[in-house]
Amino acid sequence: MLIRLLRTHLRPYRRLLAAVVALQFVGTMASLYLPSLNAEIIDRGVAVGDTGQIMRTGGWMLLVSLLQITCSIAAVYLGAKTAMSFGRDVRGAIFGHVNRFSAREVARFGAPSLITRNTNDVQQVQMLVLLTCTMLVAAPIMSIGGVVMALREDVGLSWLMLVCVPVLAIALGLLIRKMVPTFRLMQTRIDTVNRVLREQITGIRVVRAFVREPYETERFGVANGDLTATALRIGRLQALIFPLVMLVLNVSSVAVLWFGAGRVDSGQIEIGALTAFLQYLMQILMAVMMATFMLMMVPRAAVCAERIVEVLDTESSVAPAARPVTEVSGRGELELRGVAFQYPGASAPVLHDISFRAEPGRTTAIIGSTGAGKTTLLTLIPRLVDPTAGTVLVDGVDVRELAPDELWRRIGLVPQRPYLFSGTVASNLRYGNPDASDADLWAALEIAQAREFVAEMPGGLDAPIAQGGTNVSGGQRQRLAIARALVRKPEIYLFDDSFSALDLGTDARLRAALKPVTAEAAVVIVAQRVSTIVDADQIIVVEDGGVVGVGRHEELLQTCPTYAEIVASQQTAEVTA
Ligand SMILES: Nc1ncnc2c1ncn2[C@@H]1O[C@H](COP(=O)(O)OP(=O)(O)OP(=O)(O)O)[C@@H](O)[C@H]1O
């Protein structure tokens, strides 16, 4: 998965990567050259008092150092650029893919996990790319080159490398092996913290109303504590890495000096060569450490890549047809034919054998007890989910065959719990029609009975709206959502209990104002209140997921006991109230 993700999303940066590799190569070669120049300056210059040699070799050292530094800086910069671009592309790909998900896939992953995958998980893989860009070439060249150069300086001390390098590699390897199982747990625990945090923030009013702060604090404390415990477990092991490397480096230095001193005394090696040998050994050990860091990142990045690819590989259950219909003639006639729907994991369908037709210029109302399946039914029309059986047709075309844009262009949905985006009143109203003029917005607000309160808001159309519309009342949010749908001028209006938060007078005025605007459109209204739908051209009575009555108000009072019961219960409630 990791390789696949890297291959796909690093492909556009092949040239950049090639430049990083080339710079790394030159920079590392320069690093490898420096200790031998060091040996030369000591043995041929300092030891024999040859100032000319010191100047010449010193000059070379300066040039080589400059080259090494320049290459390193450029490689790090270009490596970071590659990693950042990679991260941006993967985040964009996930965002675009999730955008096409149906409610089913979103529910499967859960919003907090989708957010973690698109942020923290991408960041982990991005860090691996950054580290790889910085060390992929440097580590192997430095270790192999270091061995070759060290042997050139003194073969007699080579056995020291055979001891120190494997000791460090094995010790680091053991540490990493202990860390790997914790990485997956770490990502899952980040998911959990995000979930609890999100629930607490979105449900803050309920938390307050039910005085559940202590409970929520404890719940967050547990999730937070678990995450910290996992991070600490990794941290404890990581904390051992640096001291371990330092220990091996120091012991190796002492060993080289100990054994090297004897060889210098007996004239088998010069002092400069001994210094160079020591530097090469340090370089090799540092390269081993760099490689270890990279290897340490790989398992965590692999877990994250797996989680990212899982999202990217998930096909939307409402994916468009291979050859979608892009042009449909008609005015937006809606038809449901034998539609059934079952939620994943549910034991029985929530809707079964639903058939009706909603014609342009007519209002179709759907009424039924709570939980009867009314909202579920509406979600099938714009393909938020697809039916498990039967067909939804718009102008005679199965919505699964229609190009998504063509379908959504025709539909204006006002959901039961409308969502407003952070921005302004105007940006929310223009959400489905960015070209709408201010006059269009005010006209829609007038119909939605929202003109007055928007005019009173500081800034009017430019008044700020908080994320989710939390700075306006439930009824105002509903009216803004209705205005947003009106600005769109769709052919099919779907109102899901959109008038429930309005008082009876506003409800009646709004419906009266809607009539001329929606005269040409097919209007489907889900409602709880009989008064909202009493004059509908057609009322569909839904009970336990099935249609138990179709007709006008008076007709249904005679023919449909469920409807008569709903009407009677609401009349009784009014009288008692
Ligand atoms: N995401 C879901 N997963 C599983 N079951 C669900 C889901 N959403 C709704 N249901 C179930 O489907 C049934 C129909 O729900 P739906 O929201 O469509 O009813 P409704 O008629 O709109 O109710 P209300 O009038 O209270 O809004 C209910 O029993 C509900 O518990």
The ligand as a Gaussian input file, in Angstrom:
#p B3LYP/6-31G(d) Opt

LIG

0 1
 N      -28.199000       5.829000       9.383000
 C      -29.092000       4.955000       9.831000
 N      -28.716000       3.690000      10.109000
 C      -29.604000       2.783000      10.538000
 N      -30.922000       3.034000      10.721000
 C      -31.358000       4.271000      10.461000
 C      -30.478000       5.302000      10.004000
 N      -31.190000       6.433000       9.828000
 C      -32.465000       6.125000      10.162000
 N      -32.564000       4.836000      10.521000
 C      -33.775000       4.127000      10.913000
 O      -34.653000       4.144000       9.805000
 C      -35.975000       4.355000      10.220000
 C      -36.562000       5.523000       9.433000
 O      -35.879000       6.692000       9.774000
 P      -36.260000       8.089000       9.109000
 O      -35.338000       9.104000       9.638000
 O      -36.305000       7.903000       7.653000
 O      -37.731000       8.296000       9.666000
 P      -38.662000       9.567000       9.582000
 O      -39.964000       9.061000       9.149000
 O      -38.053000      10.641000       8.757000
 O      -38.674000       9.997000      11.096000
 P      -38.955000      11.456000      11.706000
 O      -40.337000      11.835000      11.348000
 O      -38.794000      11.207000      13.150000
 O      -37.916000      12.357000      11.153000
 C      -35.949000       4.596000      11.712000
 O      -36.350000       3.403000      12.350000
 C      -34.509000       4.880000      12.015000
 O      -34.157000       4.353000      13.264000

